[in-house]
Amino acid sequence: MSARIGQIDFIEFPGADAATLQRVKAFYCKAFDWEFQDWGGTYVDTASSGLGAGFNADAAQAPRQPLPVIFAVDLEKALAAVQAAGGTISKAIFPFPGGRRFHFHDPAGNELAVWSPE
């Protein structure tokens, strides 16, 4: 697992709403033979797209643009490192079905997230 620390290992896309998620799944299944894992009515993960990816249609959590997600084992240590390097925390640590994560903006204004399974 340690080989993944600090690497982008997931990207999250906005999904608009549950109906859009169904169209997204149908599109990628047809175009690229992707398979999906459903997580309720507002989130799906790709199961066969190479780099992990998901589509988020939860109005309270969905990103406005694609969201690269970096892996960490120690989420609090990663948050402190982001802040020490000059990043701005845009969403404090919160739980989600796969673990916990936080969001930040880099100096160019890009939003990224860092996640941990614990």
N, C-alpha and C positions, 0 to 999 in steps of 0.2 A: 504494500500500500504506500510506503514512503516515497516510491518513485513518482507518485502523482502529486505530491505536495507542491504547491505553487504553480501547478499547470492548469491551463484552461481545459476542463474535461467535460463541459456541458455548456449548451447555449439555449436560452429560453426565448421564445418568440411570443408576441402578443397573439391572442386568439379571438378577440372581440366578444364572442358569446358561445353558448353551447351548440347552437345550430352551425356556427362557423367552424367549430371544432370538427363536426361531422363532415363538413365539406373539405376541410384541410386533410383529414384522415383519408377520405376517398381519393383526393388528388394525389397525395404522396404514395398511396397504395398502388394506384393505377400507373403513375409516372415512374416510380422507382422500386416498386414491390416492397415498400417499408411495412413493417408491422408495428403495432402500438400497444402500450399498456395504459388502460384508463385508470385515472385516479379521481373518481367522482365525475360529476357532470361538467366540470370546468377546467380539467387539466388532463393532458395526455402526454406520455413520454414516447419517443420513438424507441423501438426495440431493435432496429436493424439499420440505422442510418450512419454507422461509423462512430463519429463523435456523438456522445449522448446529447439529445435535444428534447425539448418539450414545448408544448403550446399551452399558454395560460390564458383562460378566459374569465378568471375571477376578477371582478371589477375592482376589488380592494387591493389585489396583489399583482395583476398583470403589468408587465413592463410596457412602456409606450413605444419602444424600439427593441431590436434584438439585444439580449442581455447575456454577455459572456459570463460564465461562472467558473471560478477558480477553486480548486480543492485545497482543504486544510485539515489537519488533524486537530489542532488546538485553535478553535475559533477565536477565543479571547486574545490569544497571542497574535493571531493574524490581524485582528481589529486594531490592536495597539500598534503593530508594524505599519499598517495603512495610515493611521493617524500620524505616527512619527515621521513618515515619509512625505506628509503634506496632503494626503487624501482627505476628502470630506465625507463623513458618514451620512448617507441619505436615508437609510432604514437601519435602525438598531437591530441587534440579534433577535431573531424570531424563529419559532418552530415551523416546520412544514412536514408533510408526510415522509420525506426522505431523511430528515435530520433537523439541522438548524442552519441559518445563514444570516448574513447582513449584506447591505448594498452600500456602495460608495461611489463618489465621483473622483476621477483622476484630475490632474492639473489642466487637461484639455477639455474637461467637462463631460467625458464619457462615463456612463454608468456601468459598473460591473458589480458582481456579487462574489462572495466567498462563502462556501458551504462546508459543513462537516457532518458526518453521519451521526455524531453524538452531540 
